[in-house]
Amino acid sequence: MNHDAPAYGLWLLVALNSAVFIMFAYSFFRPKTTRDWRTFGTFSAFIVALFVEMYGFPLTLYLLSGWLQTKYPGLDILSHDTGHLWSTLLGEKGDPHFGVLHIASYIFLIYGFYLLSDAWRVLYHAQRQHALATSGPYARIRHPQYVAFVLIMLGFLLQWPTLLTLLMFPILLVMYGRLAVTEEAEMRAQFGDAYESYAQRTPRFFPRLRQGSTAG
């Protein structure tokens, strides 16, 4: 075991990585309303919790250390690679950064940020015209920004799962689902039949595989 280069206690990296990803998401999302800030705030809390364990203090590895050392004798608990728990649990060899799940996580992250940016662009122009956002990603699903946040969180969970972020994830799913329902009620009040027609032809979160199917 070699601990010459410390894997944890790197609080400057915690602060820098958290700031970079939070500001990156902010530049795409541009929160304005109380609901926007609530959405963004919970996402930011997820990001901070993730990087605290990735570079600060590995709480999950500490809590699971007894079980991990029993199941994987000789495992270096303090190694940064061990923190890639999916790779460890699946018994993958080599650098986990080149594993299938890690590569898949990059796909989720890149597409999530792209979707967040594209959705914000469409919504921004619609709001300036006091119109309903129905083009771009809004033509496929009613809440692309919430879906984008979920994809980004999934990407991070594939890279570096922790007990806290795994606990937060379903809670955030429920929260975003409720926010979506509240938002739809406001849109119905504002746009009436136009929104009702849009909702009938456009799924809430999951795009249709076939254009001819009915909205759910």
C-alpha positions as a printed Julia matrix, in Angstrom:
216×3 Matrix{Float64}:
   0.0    0.0     0.0
   1.29   3.42   -0.86
  -0.12   6.55    0.76
   2.71   8.92   -0.23
   0.24  10.93   -2.3
  -2.79  11.53   -0.07
  -6.14  10.71   -1.67
  -8.25  12.59    0.89
  -8.11  15.69    3.05
  -7.77  17.73   -0.13
 -10.26  20.4     0.87
  -9.04  22.89   -1.72
  -9.99  20.35   -4.42
 -13.38  19.91   -2.74
 -13.99  23.67   -2.92
 -12.64  24.07   -6.47
 -14.52  21.11   -7.98
 -17.77  22.03   -6.22
 -17.48  25.64   -7.4
 -16.65  24.67  -10.99
 -19.6   22.29  -11.42
 -22.07  24.49   -9.54
 -21.11  27.57  -11.59
 -21.15  25.49  -14.77
 -24.7   24.36  -14.0
 -25.65  27.92  -13.01
 -24.45  29.27  -16.35
 -26.8   26.84  -18.13
 -29.77  27.0   -15.77
 -29.87  30.7   -14.76
 -32.32  30.41  -11.81
 -34.76  33.29  -11.42
 -37.81  32.19   -9.45
 -37.97  30.72   -5.95
 -38.71  27.34   -7.52
 -35.65  27.67   -9.77
 -33.42  28.45   -6.8
 -34.86  25.5    -4.85
 -34.1   23.19   -7.78
 -30.61  24.58   -8.18
 -29.95  24.6    -4.42
 -30.73  20.91   -3.98
 -28.59  20.03   -6.98
 -25.73  22.1    -5.5
 -26.08  20.25   -2.17
 -25.73  16.95   -4.06
 -22.56  18.2    -5.78
 -20.97  19.38   -2.52
 -21.8   16.08   -0.77
 -20.22  14.21   -3.67
 -16.92  16.1    -3.73
 -16.6   16.14    0.07
 -16.38  12.34   -0.07
 -14.37  12.25   -3.28
 -11.53  14.46   -2.02
 -12.29  15.44    1.6
 -13.38  12.68    3.95
 -14.47   9.25    2.57
 -17.39   8.68    4.92
 -18.86   5.85    2.83
 -15.55   3.96    2.71
 -15.12   4.51    6.45
 -18.57   3.08    7.22
 -18.1    0.14    4.84
 -14.43  -0.48    5.64
 -15.01  -3.57    7.8
 -17.21  -5.25    5.2
 -14.95  -4.24    2.28
 -11.78  -5.55    3.94
 -13.51  -8.82    4.79
 -14.84  -9.28    1.26
 -11.71  -7.97   -0.49
  -8.66  -8.88    1.63
  -5.69  -6.65    0.92
  -7.86  -3.83   -0.47
  -6.33  -0.41    0.11
  -9.28   1.44    1.65
  -7.51   4.8     1.47
  -6.69   4.46   -2.23
  -8.58   6.89   -4.43
  -9.38   4.08   -6.88
 -11.25   2.21   -4.14
 -13.68   5.13   -3.95
 -14.93   4.13   -7.39
 -17.12   1.64   -5.56
 -18.92   0.15   -8.56
 -15.56  -0.8   -10.04
 -14.44  -2.25   -6.7
 -17.66  -4.2    -6.14
 -17.65  -5.57   -9.69
 -14.05  -6.73   -9.29
 -12.8   -4.7   -12.25
  -9.03  -4.58  -12.76
  -6.97  -1.65  -13.94
  -7.69   2.06  -13.85
 -11.39   2.57  -13.02
 -11.4    5.8   -15.04
 -11.35   3.68  -18.19
 -14.06   1.25  -17.06
 -17.41   0.9   -18.84
 -19.39   2.56  -16.06
 -17.0    5.5   -15.88
 -17.24   6.05  -19.63
 -21.04   5.77  -19.39
 -20.96   8.41  -16.64
 -19.25  10.85  -19.01
 -22.02  10.29  -21.55
 -24.68  11.06  -18.92
 -22.79  14.16  -17.75
 -22.12  15.57  -21.22
 -25.66  14.98  -22.44
 -27.13  16.28  -19.17
 -25.28  19.58  -19.41
 -26.1   19.84  -23.13
 -29.81  19.27  -22.41
 -29.74  21.81  -19.58
 -28.2   24.41  -21.87
 -30.53  23.7   -24.8
 -33.63  23.78  -22.59
 -32.6   27.07  -20.98
 -32.1   28.68  -24.41
 -35.61  27.7   -25.56
 -37.22  28.68  -22.25
 -35.43  32.04  -22.15
 -36.76  33.08  -25.57
 -40.27  31.8   -24.75
 -40.37  33.77  -21.5
 -39.25  36.95  -23.25
 -42.14  36.55  -25.69
 -44.58  35.53  -22.9
 -45.16  32.33  -24.86
 -45.23  28.63  -24.1
 -41.93  26.78  -24.6
 -42.73  23.98  -27.05
 -39.7   23.73  -29.33
 -36.31  22.03  -29.03
 -36.22  19.62  -26.07
 -39.64  20.94  -24.97
 -41.1   19.35  -28.09
 -40.11  15.92  -26.75
 -40.69  16.26  -22.99
 -42.36  18.86  -20.77
 -39.56  19.19  -18.2
 -36.16  18.83  -19.9
 -34.34  20.88  -17.24
 -35.38  18.55  -14.43
 -34.45  15.56  -16.58
 -31.05  17.18  -17.27
 -30.32  17.54  -13.54
 -31.26  13.88  -12.99
 -28.96  12.75  -15.83
 -26.06  14.74  -14.37
 -26.62  13.24  -10.93
 -26.82   9.76  -12.44
 -23.54  10.4   -14.2
 -21.86  11.29  -10.92
 -23.4    8.28   -9.16
 -21.94   5.98  -11.81
 -18.54   7.53  -11.16
 -18.47   7.86   -7.39
 -21.42   6.46   -5.41
 -21.68   7.44   -1.75
 -24.23   6.52    0.89
 -25.29  10.17    1.23
 -25.74  10.88   -2.49
 -27.5    7.52   -3.0
 -29.88   8.55   -0.2
 -30.34  12.05   -1.63
 -31.02  10.87   -5.18
 -34.54   9.35   -4.7
 -35.49  12.28   -2.45
 -34.48  14.69   -5.22
 -36.43  12.65   -7.77
 -39.58  13.02   -5.67
 -38.89  16.72   -5.14
 -38.39  17.4    -8.87
 -41.53  15.4    -9.64
 -43.58  17.56   -7.27
 -42.03  20.75   -8.63
 -42.97  19.62  -12.14
 -46.61  19.1   -11.12
 -46.69  22.53   -9.45
 -45.16  24.12  -12.53
 -47.75  22.46  -14.78
 -50.6   23.8   -12.66
 -49.17  27.31  -13.07
 -48.79  26.85  -16.82
 -52.39  25.63  -17.11
 -53.57  28.7   -15.23
 -51.5   30.98  -17.47
 -51.98  29.38  -20.9
 -55.23  27.41  -20.5
 -56.19  25.22  -23.45
 -52.87  25.86  -25.22
 -50.98  24.19  -22.39
 -53.57  21.41  -22.09
 -53.11  20.61  -25.76
 -49.31  20.7   -25.37
 -49.47  18.38  -22.33
 -51.67  15.9   -24.2
 -49.15  15.48  -27.01
 -45.91  15.79  -24.98
 -44.82  13.34  -22.25
 -43.73  14.71  -18.9
 -40.29  13.13  -18.45
 -39.77  10.26  -20.88
 -39.82  10.96  -24.64
 -41.96   8.72  -26.8
 -40.26   6.03  -28.79
 -43.04   6.31  -31.34
 -44.53   9.62  -32.34
 -47.95   8.09  -32.81
 -48.42   6.98  -29.18
 -50.49   8.87  -26.64
 -48.95  11.1   -24.01
 -48.61   9.72  -20.51
